[in-house]
């Protein structure tokens, strides 16, 4: 595909002030949700996470029905959350079931209970119109918990909008400039043409590189001999505003394969700020604890550099505005992501208007 350098290829980076609500978001990993009350913020809303006595994950609006006080600062009484300020009790369905100062509970007293799905070691929460959750699938990420995979990862709140982050994930040609010591050597030259597939809600990009040496860190972990060239296949997947995944599969001269999966789970905290849960999964050197430590250190540093760079981008956008852009062939997937998110935002406006009318 030729570079998109004509005037028609110029565009502006759309504002990320609007947040896509019709989406399952991974608000926490399963291990961090337990009998201790966990308060998080997502899509400019406070959310409380905890588990019932039978182990079910629950998500409630993190604000007492009585007064503006976080339920996450209260305590659990069985499966009932007791507000730490007034003692109001809230059941897992959000209904207020106890008021210390009187025997009757005010009619209709409740907080919002949010749909929850738990899969692949993650707690996914739906923050949009509850009835619309069944129309959307939770992403399937089996390499996060499946047998035969070694997984490392972390989490960070980033002063950058969700769209800025996804556009970065969509362009791996930036990796050699951010972290040359980690980058696959195949990214050091002219990248092969992209094949981009688009559905109503997803973007998939694929490219196959000619055989080349592996980056040093990976070569040592797979036991590559000096001079061995590996064929590399890369695929990137925009699954939703909450998830971008990259597959890197390499095949050695003897036919041996090694696979990497990079999972970036993005939750908008508010406009211009996001929480990113990242994971690096590998199917080589899985039983080697030192390999896991090395990979964790490498990619902790890598993602730190990426997030710092994206915070710089967001700061410039906030200060100077989007401005004009010149796009090139490497931007094709990012531009398709923009289009999908723009359509999502347009489609949810009537829902937001109805919510405002119901709760002025």
Secondary structure, 3 states (H helix, E strand, C coil): CCCCCCHHHEEECCCCCCCCCCCEEEEEEHHHCCCCCEEEEECCEEEEEEECCCCCEEEEECCCCCCCCCHHHCEEECCEEECCCCCCEECCCCEEEECCCCCCCCCCCECCEECEEEECCEEEEECCCHHHHHHCCCCCCHHHCCCCCEEEEEEEEECCCHHHHHHHHCCHHHHHHHCCCCCCHHHHCCCCCCEEEECCCCEEEEEEEEEECCCHHHHHHHCCCCCCCEEEEEEEEEEECCEEEEEEEEECCCCCEEEEEEEEEEEEEECCEEEEEEEEEECCCCCCHHHHHHHHHHHHHHHHHHHHHHHHHHHHHHHHCCCEEECCHHHHHHHHHHHHHHHHHHHHHHHHHHHHHHCC
